[in-house]
């Protein structure tokens, strides 16, 4: 799905998603992705254990909320993973990947300190 183009300062918005990846700043990134700075990074969610979110946890002082896109359907994070993120001071919202992409762009437009971890659809 192609998303509306808006102007942002700071990290780039997600231009589109689908086809097994994401388009960010005009470049296609195949597979799962995590982003909280200027550049998307490949991400291996594994069983969604806390170790899969190490880069987010290491930057917790710069992140207020993290969106987790669980693919086509919503599924819960393991309780230990959610606890690790929340104890680091990061709010966690779990949703389908499509909703996470749209919400991420809205929060960027509001200049929020947001991170996103996305399972590709």
KENU-454478 format. One record per atom (N, C-alpha, C): residue number from 0; residue in three letters; atom name; x, y, z. Coordinates in steps of 0.2 Angstrom, whole numbers, plus 2048, in hexadecimal, padded with zeros to 3 digits. Layout:
! residues N
<NUM ALA CA <X Y Z>>
...
***
This chain:
! residues 121
<0 UNK N <804 7FA 800>>
<0 UNK CA <800 800 800>>
<0 UNK C <804 806 800>>
<1 UNK N <803 80B 7FC>>
<1 UNK CA <806 811 7FC>>
<1 UNK C <803 816 801>>
<2 UNK N <807 81A 804>>
<2 UNK CA <805 81E 809>>
<2 UNK C <806 826 807>>
<3 UNK N <802 82A 809>>
<3 UNK CA <802 831 807>>
<3 UNK C <809 834 809>>
<4 UNK N <80C 838 805>>
<4 UNK CA <812 83C 806>>
<4 UNK C <811 842 80A>>
<5 UNK N <815 842 810>>
<5 UNK CA <815 848 814>>
<5 UNK C <81C 84A 815>>
<6 UNK N <81D 850 817>>
<6 UNK CA <824 853 819>>
<6 UNK C <825 852 820>>
<7 UNK N <82B 84F 822>>
<7 UNK CA <82D 84E 829>>
<7 UNK C <834 851 829>>
<8 UNK N <836 853 82F>>
<8 UNK CA <83D 854 831>>
<8 UNK C <83F 84E 836>>
<9 UNK N <845 84C 836>>
<9 UNK CA <847 846 83A>>
<9 UNK C <846 840 836>>
<10 UNK N <845 83A 83A>>
<10 UNK CA <845 834 837>>
<10 UNK C <840 834 831>>
<11 UNK N <841 830 82C>>
<11 UNK CA <83C 830 826>>
<11 UNK C <836 82C 827>>
<12 UNK N <831 82D 824>>
<12 UNK CA <82B 829 825>>
<12 UNK C <82B 823 821>>
<13 UNK N <826 81E 822>>
<13 UNK CA <826 818 81E>>
<13 UNK C <822 81A 818>>
<14 UNK N <824 81A 812>>
<14 UNK CA <821 81C 80C>>
<14 UNK C <81C 816 80A>>
<15 UNK N <81D 810 80B>>
<15 UNK CA <818 80B 809>>
<15 UNK C <81B 804 80D>>
<16 UNK N <816 7FF 80D>>
<16 UNK CA <818 7F9 810>>
<16 UNK C <814 7F4 80B>>
<17 UNK N <816 7ED 80C>>
<17 UNK CA <814 7E8 808>>
<17 UNK C <819 7E5 804>>
<18 UNK N <817 7DF 801>>
<18 UNK CA <81C 7DC 7FC>>
<18 UNK C <822 7D9 800>>
<19 UNK N <821 7D8 807>>
<19 UNK CA <826 7D5 80B>>
<19 UNK C <82B 7DA 80D>>
<20 UNK N <82A 7E1 80D>>
<20 UNK CA <82E 7E6 80F>>
<20 UNK C <82B 7EC 810>>
<21 UNK N <82F 7F1 810>>
<21 UNK CA <82D 7F8 811>>
<21 UNK C <831 7FD 80D>>
<22 UNK N <82E 803 80B>>
<22 UNK CA <832 808 807>>
<22 UNK C <832 80E 80C>>
<23 UNK N <839 810 80D>>
<23 UNK CA <83A 815 812>>
<23 UNK C <83F 81A 80E>>
<24 UNK N <83D 820 80D>>
<24 UNK CA <841 825 80A>>
<24 UNK C <843 823 803>>
<25 UNK N <83E 820 7FF>>
<25 UNK CA <83F 81E 7F9>>
<25 UNK C <843 817 7F7>>
<26 UNK N <845 814 7FD>>
<26 UNK CA <849 80E 7FC>>
<26 UNK C <845 808 7FF>>
<27 UNK N <845 802 7FB>>
<27 UNK CA <841 7FD 7FE>>
<27 UNK C <846 7F9 803>>
<28 UNK N <843 7F7 808>>
<28 UNK CA <846 7F3 80D>>
<28 UNK C <843 7EC 80E>>
<29 UNK N <846 7E7 80C>>
<29 UNK CA <842 7E0 80C>>
<29 UNK C <843 7DD 813>>
<30 UNK N <83D 7DA 815>>
<30 UNK CA <83D 7D6 81B>>
<30 UNK C <83B 7DB 821>>
<31 UNK N <83C 7D8 827>>
<31 UNK CA <83A 7DB 82D>>
<31 UNK C <83E 7E1 82E>>
<32 UNK N <83C 7E6 831>>
<32 UNK CA <83F 7ED 832>>
<32 UNK C <83E 7F0 839>>
<33 UNK N <843 7F3 83C>>
<33 UNK CA <843 7F7 842>>
<33 UNK C <846 7FE 840>>
<34 UNK N <842 803 843>>
<34 UNK CA <845 80A 841>>
<34 UNK C <843 80E 847>>
<35 UNK N <848 812 849>>
<35 UNK CA <847 817 84E>>
<35 UNK C <84C 81D 84D>>
<36 UNK N <850 81D 848>>
<36 UNK CA <855 822 846>>
<36 UNK C <853 824 83F>>
<37 UNK N <858 826 83C>>
<37 UNK CA <858 828 835>>
<37 UNK C <857 822 830>>
<38 UNK N <85A 81D 832>>
<38 UNK CA <85B 817 82D>>
<38 UNK C <857 811 82F>>
<39 UNK N <853 80E 82B>>
<39 UNK CA <850 807 82D>>
<39 UNK C <856 802 82E>>
<40 UNK N <854 7FD 832>>
<40 UNK CA <859 7F8 833>>
<40 UNK C <855 7F1 832>>
<41 UNK N <859 7EC 82F>>
<41 UNK CA <856 7E6 82F>>
<41 UNK C <855 7E3 836>>
<42 UNK N <84F 7DF 837>>
<42 UNK CA <84E 7DD 83E>>
<42 UNK C <84C 7D6 83D>>
<43 UNK N <84E 7D2 842>>
<43 UNK CA <84C 7CB 843>>
<43 UNK C <848 7CA 849>>
<44 UNK N <841 7CA 849>>
<44 UNK CA <83D 7CA 84F>>
<44 UNK C <83E 7C3 853>>
<45 UNK N <840 7BE 84F>>
<45 UNK CA <840 7B8 853>>
<45 UNK C <839 7B6 856>>
<46 UNK N <83A 7B4 85D>>
<46 UNK CA <834 7B3 861>>
<46 UNK C <832 7B9 865>>
<47 UNK N <834 7BF 862>>
<47 UNK CA <832 7C5 865>>
<47 UNK C <835 7C6 86C>>
<48 UNK N <83A 7C3 86E>>
<48 UNK CA <83D 7C3 875>>
<48 UNK C <840 7CA 875>>
<49 UNK N <842 7CC 87B>>
<49 UNK CA <845 7D3 87D>>
<49 UNK C <84B 7D4 879>>
<50 UNK N <84F 7CF 877>>
<50 UNK CA <855 7CF 874>>
<50 UNK C <854 7D2 86D>>
<51 UNK N <84E 7D1 86A>>
<51 UNK CA <84D 7D3 863>>
<51 UNK C <84C 7DB 863>>
<52 UNK N <84B 7DE 869>>
<52 UNK CA <84A 7E5 869>>
<52 UNK C <850 7E8 86C>>
<53 UNK N <856 7E5 86C>>
<53 UNK CA <85C 7E8 86F>>
<53 UNK C <85E 7EF 86D>>
<54 UNK N <85E 7F0 866>>
<54 UNK CA <85F 7F7 864>>
<54 UNK C <85A 7FC 867>>
<55 UNK N <854 7FA 868>>
<55 UNK CA <84F 7FF 86B>>
<55 UNK C <851 800 872>>
<56 UNK N <852 7FB 876>>
<56 UNK CA <854 7FB 87D>>
<56 UNK C <85A 7FF 87E>>
<57 UNK N <85F 7FE 879>>
<57 UNK CA <865 802 87A>>
<57 UNK C <864 80A 879>>
<58 UNK N <85F 80C 876>>
<58 UNK CA <85D 813 874>>
<58 UNK C <857 815 878>>
<59 UNK N <855 812 87D>>
<59 UNK CA <84F 813 881>>
<59 UNK C <84E 81A 883>>
<60 UNK N <854 81E 884>>
<60 UNK CA <853 825 887>>
<60 UNK C <851 829 881>>
<61 UNK N <851 827 87B>>
<61 UNK CA <84F 82B 875>>
<61 UNK C <848 829 872>>
<62 UNK N <845 825 875>>
<62 UNK CA <83F 822 873>>
<62 UNK C <839 822 878>>
<63 UNK N <834 825 876>>
<63 UNK CA <82E 825 87B>>
<63 UNK C <829 820 87A>>
<64 UNK N <828 81E 873>>
<64 UNK CA <823 819 872>>
<64 UNK C <826 814 86C>>
<65 UNK N <825 80E 86C>>
<65 UNK CA <826 809 867>>
<65 UNK C <820 806 864>>
<66 UNK N <81F 806 85E>>
<66 UNK CA <81A 802 85A>>
<66 UNK C <81D 7FC 858>>
<67 UNK N <819 7F6 859>>
<67 UNK CA <81B 7F0 857>>
<67 UNK C <816 7ED 852>>
<68 UNK N <818 7ED 84B>>
<68 UNK CA <813 7EA 846>>
<68 UNK C <814 7E3 846>>
<69 UNK N <80F 7DF 847>>
<69 UNK CA <80F 7D8 848>>
<69 UNK C <80D 7D4 842>>
<70 UNK N <80E 7D7 83C>>
<70 UNK CA <80C 7D4 836>>
<70 UNK C <804 7D6 834>>
<71 UNK N <801 7D1 831>>
<71 UNK CA <7FA 7D2 82F>>
<71 UNK C <7F5 7D2 834>>
<72 UNK N <7F7 7CF 83A>>
<72 UNK CA <7F2 7CF 840>>
<72 UNK C <7F6 7D1 846>>
<73 UNK N <7F2 7D4 84B>>
<73 UNK CA <7F4 7D5 851>>
<73 UNK C <7F6 7CF 856>>
<74 UNK N <7FB 7CF 859>>
<74 UNK CA <7FD 7CA 85E>>
<74 UNK C <800 7CD 863>>
<75 UNK N <800 7CA 869>>
<75 UNK CA <803 7CD 86F>>
<75 UNK C <80B 7CC 86F>>
<76 UNK N <80E 7D1 872>>
<76 UNK CA <816 7D0 873>>
<76 UNK C <816 7CB 879>>
<77 UNK N <81B 7C7 87A>>
<77 UNK CA <81C 7C3 880>>
<77 UNK C <81D 7C8 886>>
<78 UNK N <81A 7C6 88C>>
<78 UNK CA <81A 7CA 892>>
<78 UNK C <821 7CD 894>>
<79 UNK N <826 7C9 893>>
<79 UNK CA <82C 7CB 895>>
<79 UNK C <82F 7D0 891>>
<80 UNK N <82E 7D0 88A>>
<80 UNK CA <830 7D5 886>>
<80 UNK C <82D 7DB 887>>
<81 UNK N <826 7DB 888>>
<81 UNK CA <823 7E1 889>>
<81 UNK C <825 7E4 890>>
<82 UNK N <826 7E0 895>>
<82 UNK CA <829 7E3 89B>>
<82 UNK C <830 7E6 89B>>
<83 UNK N <834 7E3 897>>
<83 UNK CA <83B 7E6 896>>
<83 UNK C <83B 7EC 892>>
<84 UNK N <837 7ED 88D>>
<84 UNK CA <836 7F4 88A>>
<84 UNK C <833 7F9 88E>>
<85 UNK N <82E 7F7 892>>
<85 UNK CA <82A 7FC 896>>
<85 UNK C <82F 7FE 89C>>
<86 UNK N <833 7F9 89F>>
<86 UNK CA <837 7FB 8A4>>
<86 UNK C <83D 7FF 8A2>>
<87 UNK N <83E 800 89C>>
<87 UNK CA <843 804 899>>
<87 UNK C <840 80B 897>>
<88 UNK N <839 80C 899>>
<88 UNK CA <836 812 898>>
<88 UNK C <833 813 891>>
<89 UNK N <832 80E 88D>>
<89 UNK CA <830 80E 886>>
<89 UNK C <828 80B 887>>
<90 UNK N <824 810 884>>
<90 UNK CA <81D 80D 883>>
<90 UNK C <81C 809 87D>>
<91 UNK N <818 804 87E>>
<91 UNK CA <818 7FF 878>>
<91 UNK C <811 7FE 876>>
<92 UNK N <810 7FF 86F>>
<92 UNK CA <809 7FE 86C>>
<92 UNK C <80A 7F8 867>>
<93 UNK N <806 7F3 867>>
<93 UNK CA <807 7ED 863>>
<93 UNK C <800 7EE 85E>>
<94 UNK N <802 7ED 858>>
<94 UNK CA <7FC 7EE 853>>
<94 UNK C <7FE 7EA 84C>>
<95 UNK N <7FA 7E9 848>>
<95 UNK CA <7FC 7E7 841>>
<95 UNK C <801 7EB 83E>>
<96 UNK N <805 7E8 839>>
<96 UNK CA <80A 7EC 836>>
<96 UNK C <807 7F2 832>>
<97 UNK N <802 7F1 82F>>
<97 UNK CA <7FF 7F7 82B>>
<97 UNK C <7FE 7FD 830>>
<98 UNK N <7FA 7FB 835>>
<98 UNK CA <7F8 801 83A>>
<98 UNK C <7FF 804 83D>>
<99 UNK N <804 800 83E>>
<99 UNK CA <80A 802 841>>
<99 UNK C <80D 807 83D>>
<100 UNK N <80E 806 836>>
<100 UNK CA <811 80A 831>>
<100 UNK C <80D 811 831>>
<101 UNK N <806 811 831>>
<101 UNK CA <803 817 831>>
<101 UNK C <803 81B 837>>
<102 UNK N <803 817 83D>>
<102 UNK CA <804 81B 843>>
<102 UNK C <80B 81E 844>>
<103 UNK N <810 81A 842>>
<103 UNK CA <817 81D 842>>
<103 UNK C <817 823 83F>>
<104 UNK N <814 824 839>>
<104 UNK CA <815 82A 835>>
<104 UNK C <811 830 838>>
<105 UNK N <80B 82E 83B>>
<105 UNK CA <808 833 83F>>
<105 UNK C <80C 836 845>>
<106 UNK N <80F 831 849>>
<106 UNK CA <813 833 84E>>
<106 UNK C <819 837 84C>>
<107 UNK N <81C 835 846>>
<107 UNK CA <822 839 844>>
<107 UNK C <820 840 842>>
<108 UNK N <81A 841 83F>>
<108 UNK CA <817 848 83E>>
<108 UNK C <816 84C 844>>
<109 UNK N <815 849 849>>
<109 UNK CA <814 84C 850>>
<109 UNK C <81A 84D 853>>
<110 UNK N <820 84B 850>>
<110 UNK CA <827 84C 853>>
<110 UNK C <827 848 859>>
<111 UNK N <824 842 85A>>
<111 UNK CA <825 83E 85F>>
<111 UNK C <82B 83A 85F>>
<112 UNK N <82E 837 864>>
<112 UNK CA <834 833 864>>
<112 UNK C <831 82C 864>>
<113 UNK N <831 829 85E>>
<113 UNK CA <82D 823 85D>>
<113 UNK C <832 81E 859>>
<114 UNK N <831 818 85B>>
<114 UNK CA <835 812 857>>
<114 UNK C <830 80E 855>>
<115 UNK N <832 80A 850>>
<115 UNK CA <82D 805 84D>>
<115 UNK C <831 7FE 84B>>
<116 UNK N <82E 7F9 84D>>
<116 UNK CA <830 7F2 84B>>
<116 UNK C <82B 7EF 847>>
<117 UNK N <82C 7ED 841>>
<117 UNK CA <827 7EA 83C>>
<117 UNK C <829 7E4 83A>>
<118 UNK N <824 7DF 83A>>
<118 UNK CA <824 7D9 837>>
<118 UNK C <821 7DA 830>>
<119 UNK N <825 7D8 82B>>
<119 UNK CA <823 7DA 824>>
<119 UNK C <81D 7D6 822>>
<120 UNK N <819 7D9 81D>>
<120 UNK CA <813 7D6 81B>>
<120 UNK C <813 7D6 813>>
***
